[in-house]
Amino acid sequence: MPLEAVTAALLEQMSKNGAPPLEQRSAAEAREMFRAMNRSGDPVPVGAIEDRVIPGPGGEIPVRLYRPEGSGPFPVHVYCHGGGWVIGDLDTHDSHCRETCRSAQCLVLSVDYRLAPEHPFPAALDDAYAAVCWAGEHAAELGGDPRRLSVGGDSAGGNLAAATAQRIRDQGGPALCFQLLIYPVTDANFETGSYRSNAEGYMLTRSGMAWFWDNYCTDPAQRRSPYASPLQAQSLAGLPPALVVTAEYDPLRDEGEAYARALHEAGVPVELQRYDGMIHGFVGMAALIPAARPALEHACQSLRAAHAGTWSPASSPHSVNA
């Protein structure tokens, strides 16, 4: 379908600004640009927010804990922000975490994992894995329920969530009841159909993703690891149920949908929802793009149902279960 109207207007405005692309910026410049793009408006109210640090393999990991109103114990959702493993932080995804906390009625632990190129692969994954293990161990003292623990993320954060779920299966860790993968990076393959058809003009570009990968994982051999490219895993059997969200005009569309199909073929309950007319990052822009709101609401509803033990994959025109 055509590009969604509000999205098209935003892209046209960005094009007129003439700002240099990511790959022509330093990591520090790219981070500042991303912060400026993601400054929150009126914050969604939640019960309480606490910034703290937890132990990690490379030192203390900053995290932000969002608590819904009411009394627990609440389910616990560990969230990894997007940004190509290079940009993004607790503040750039504050609005999304607030929405998730309030709508899904769960504790959200947002992880400020180490960024590349200062900390290349597997530093970000090591931090994400450590945060999920810590959340499982300390859920009760946070007012959470360790039996209702999930992991999620968008883009590179979806990559870390998927890889963390695999690592827990392979190496041990707390049981996960769900993984929420929003337009995840699942493979270092720039030759898919969606990479070719959406290479330019839709915010995230093919060259921008190459820049992210070059900063995060410079060794081509490492990129074939399933902990860098989750789609490369020999088997996806035994992983927790998943909702995979993709966008029509996203270079990452095909690899996200391939991961959903691979999960399905491995016997993992999975729902794939493609949102036509949308671009990469649209869920995080729901405040600007009203048509993106249903995707955010469906993700939160799915998370809430998964935590309650009532989730089952819904069929849709783009679902692997249709």
C-alpha positions in Angstrom: 0.0 0.0 0.0 1.2 3.6 -0.3 3.3 5.2 2.4 1.1 6.3 5.3 0.2 10.0 4.8 1.6 11.5 8.1 4.7 9.4 7.7 5.2 10.6 4.1 4.9 14.2 5.3 7.5 13.6 8.1 9.9 12.1 5.6 9.5 15.0 3.2 10.2 17.5 5.9 13.3 15.5 7.0 14.5 15.4 3.4 14.2 19.2 3.1 16.3 19.7 6.2 19.3 18.3 4.4 21.0 16.9 7.5 24.0 14.6 6.8 23.2 10.8 7.0 24.4 8.7 9.9 27.3 7.2 8.1 28.8 10.7 7.7 28.7 11.4 11.4 30.7 10.4 14.4 29.1 8.1 16.9 28.9 11.1 19.3 27.2 13.3 16.7 24.8 10.5 15.8 23.8 10.0 19.5 23.1 13.7 19.9 21.0 13.8 16.8 19.0 10.7 18.0 18.4 12.3 21.4 17.2 15.5 19.7 14.8 13.5 17.5 13.4 11.6 20.5 12.8 14.3 23.1 9.6 13.4 24.9 6.6 15.7 25.1 4.2 15.3 27.9 5.2 12.1 29.8 2.7 9.3 30.2 2.2 9.0 34.0 3.1 5.8 35.7 3.2 4.7 39.4 6.9 5.4 40.0 10.2 5.5 38.1 13.6 4.7 39.6 17.1 5.0 38.1 19.6 2.6 39.5 22.6 0.5 38.6 23.0 -3.3 38.5 26.1 -5.4 38.3 27.3 -6.4 34.8 30.2 -8.1 33.2 31.9 -4.9 32.3 31.0 -2.9 35.3 27.7 -1.4 36.6 24.8 -1.2 34.1 22.5 1.8 34.4 18.8 0.7 34.3 15.5 2.5 34.7 12.7 0.7 36.5 9.1 1.7 35.7 6.4 0.7 38.1 2.6 0.8 37.3 0.1 2.1 39.7 -1.4 -0.4 42.1 0.0 -3.2 44.2 2.1 -6.1 43.0 3.6 -8.4 42.5 3.7 -7.3 38.8 5.0 -9.1 35.8 8.5 -8.0 34.7 9.5 -6.9 31.2 13.2 -6.3 30.5 13.5 -3.8 27.6 16.5 -3.2 25.3 16.3 0.1 23.3 17.0 0.4 19.6 19.6 2.5 17.9 21.9 0.1 16.0 23.9 -0.8 19.1 25.5 2.7 18.7 22.9 5.3 19.6 20.0 5.4 22.0 19.7 5.5 25.8 17.2 5.4 28.7 15.9 8.8 27.7 15.3 8.2 24.0 13.0 5.3 24.8 11.4 6.7 28.0 8.1 7.4 26.4 7.9 3.9 25.0 8.7 2.3 28.3 6.1 4.4 30.1 3.5 3.4 27.6 4.4 -0.3 28.0 4.4 -0.1 31.8 1.0 1.6 31.9 -0.8 -0.4 29.2 0.7 -3.8 29.9 0.5 -3.3 33.7 4.0 -4.6 34.3 7.3 -3.5 35.7 9.6 -2.4 32.9 13.3 -2.6 33.4 15.0 -0.5 30.6 18.6 -1.4 30.1 21.3 1.2 29.2 23.7 -1.4 27.7 27.2 -0.5 26.5 27.3 1.0 23.1 29.6 0.4 20.1 32.1 1.3 18.8 33.6 1.9 22.2 32.2 -1.5 23.3 31.8 -3.8 20.3 30.0 -7.2 20.1 29.3 -9.0 22.4 29.3 -6.2 25.0 25.7 -5.1 24.5 24.5 -8.7 24.5 26.5 -9.5 27.6 24.8 -6.5 29.4 21.3 -7.5 28.2 21.8 -11.1 29.3 23.1 -10.0 32.7 20.1 -7.6 33.1 17.6 -10.4 32.4 19.4 -12.8 34.8 19.4 -10.0 37.4 15.7 -9.3 36.9 14.8 -12.9 37.3 16.9 -13.2 40.5 15.7 -9.9 42.1 12.1 -9.7 40.8 10.5 -10.4 44.1 12.4 -7.6 45.9 11.3 -5.2 43.2 7.7 -6.1 43.6 7.7 -8.3 40.6 6.9 -12.0 39.9 9.9 -14.0 38.5 7.4 -16.5 37.0 6.1 -13.8 34.7 9.3 -12.5 33.1 9.6 -11.4 29.5 12.2 -9.7 27.3 11.7 -7.3 24.4 13.2 -4.5 22.3 13.0 -2.6 19.1 15.4 -2.8 16.2 18.9 -3.5 17.6 17.1 -3.9 20.9 15.0 -6.6 19.3 18.2 -8.2 18.2 19.5 -8.2 21.8 16.2 -9.6 23.1 16.1 -12.4 20.6 19.8 -13.2 21.2 19.3 -13.1 24.9 16.4 -15.6 24.7 18.7 -17.9 22.7 21.5 -17.5 25.2 19.3 -18.3 28.1 18.2 -21.5 26.3 21.8 -22.4 25.6 23.6 -21.3 28.7 20.9 -21.1 31.4 19.1 -18.3 33.0 15.6 -17.5 34.2 12.6 -18.9 32.4 11.0 -16.4 29.9 7.3 -16.4 29.1 7.5 -14.1 26.1 9.7 -12.2 23.7 8.4 -8.9 22.1 10.5 -8.3 19.0 9.7 -5.0 17.3 11.3 -4.7 13.8 14.3 -6.7 15.0 17.7 -7.0 13.4 18.1 -10.8 12.9 20.7 -11.2 10.2 23.7 -9.3 8.8 22.5 -9.7 5.2 22.1 -6.6 3.1 20.8 -8.5 0.0 17.2 -9.2 1.0 14.3 -7.9 -1.0 13.4 -5.4 1.6 17.0 -4.1 1.7 16.9 -3.6 -2.0 13.5 -2.0 -2.3 13.8 0.2 0.9 17.4 1.1 0.6 16.9 4.8 0.6 14.2 7.3 1.5 12.5 5.7 4.5 14.6 7.0 7.4 16.6 3.9 8.1 18.8 3.2 5.0 20.9 0.3 3.8 24.0 2.4 4.1 23.0 3.4 7.6 22.6 -0.2 8.7 26.0 -1.1 7.2 27.4 1.7 9.3 25.7 0.3 12.4 27.1 -3.2 11.7 30.6 -1.8 11.0 30.6 -0.2 14.4 29.1 -3.1 16.3 30.6 -6.1 14.7 33.5 -5.5 12.4 34.5 -9.2 12.0 32.4 -10.9 9.3 33.0 -14.3 11.1 31.4 -12.9 14.3 28.4 -11.7 12.3 27.5 -15.3 11.6 27.2 -16.1 15.3 23.5 -16.6 16.2 24.2 -14.2 19.1 24.9 -11.5 16.6 22.5 -12.7 13.9 19.8 -14.7 15.6 18.5 -16.0 12.3 21.8 -18.0 11.9 20.9 -20.3 14.8 20.9 -24.0 13.9 17.6 -24.4 15.8 15.1 -22.1 17.4 13.3 -24.8 19.2 12.7 -24.3 22.9 12.5 -20.5 22.7 9.7 -18.5 24.4 6.6 -17.5 22.4 7.0 -14.3 20.4 5.3 -11.4 18.8 7.3 -10.1 15.8 6.4 -6.7 14.4 7.6 -5.5 11.0 6.9 -2.5 8.7 6.4 -2.6 5.0 8.9 0.2 4.1 11.7 -1.1 6.3 15.0 -2.5 5.2 14.7 -5.0 8.1 11.3 -6.3 7.1 12.3 -9.5 5.4 14.8 -10.6 8.1 12.2 -10.0 10.8 9.6 -12.0 8.9 12.1 -14.8 8.2 12.8 -15.0 11.9 9.1 -15.3 12.6 8.8 -18.1 10.1 11.8 -19.9 11.5 10.3 -19.7 15.0 7.1 -21.1 13.7 8.9 -24.0 11.9 10.7 -24.8 15.1 7.4 -25.2 16.9 7.5 -21.9 18.8 4.2 -20.1 19.1 4.7 -16.9 17.2 2.6 -14.1 15.7 3.9 -12.0 12.9 2.3 -8.6 12.4 3.4 -6.5 9.4 2.1 -2.9 9.3 1.7 -1.8 5.8 2.4 1.8 4.9 4.8 2.1 7.8 8.6 2.7 8.2 11.2 1.5 10.6 10.8 3.1 14.0 7.1 3.8 13.6 6.0 2.2 16.9 8.2 4.7 18.7 6.6 7.6 16.8 3.1 6.8 17.8 2.7 10.3 19.4 3.4 11.8 15.9 1.8 9.2 13.7 -1.7 8.3 14.9 -1.8 5.4 12.5 1.1 3.8 14.4 -1.0 3.7 17.6 -2.7 0.3 17.0 0.7 -1.4 16.7 1.8 -0.1 20.1 -1.5 -1.0 21.7 -1.4 -4.5 20.2 2.1 -5.1 21.5 1.1 -4.0 25.0 -2.1 -6.2 24.9 0.0 -9.2 23.7 2.5 -8.6 26.5 -0.3 -8.3 29.1 -1.9 -11.5 27.9 1.5 -13.4 27.8 2.1 -12.4 31.4 -1.4 -13.6 32.3 -0.8 -16.9 30.5 -3.6 -16.3 28.1 -1.7 -15.2 25.0 -2.1 -17.1 21.7 -1.1 -16.0 18.3 -3.7 -14.0 16.5 -4.2 -14.6 12.8 -3.8 -11.7 10.3 -3.1 -11.3 6.6 0.6 -11.2 7.4 0.7 -13.8 10.2 2.6 -17.0 9.9 -0.5 -18.5 11.6 -3.0 -17.3 9.0 
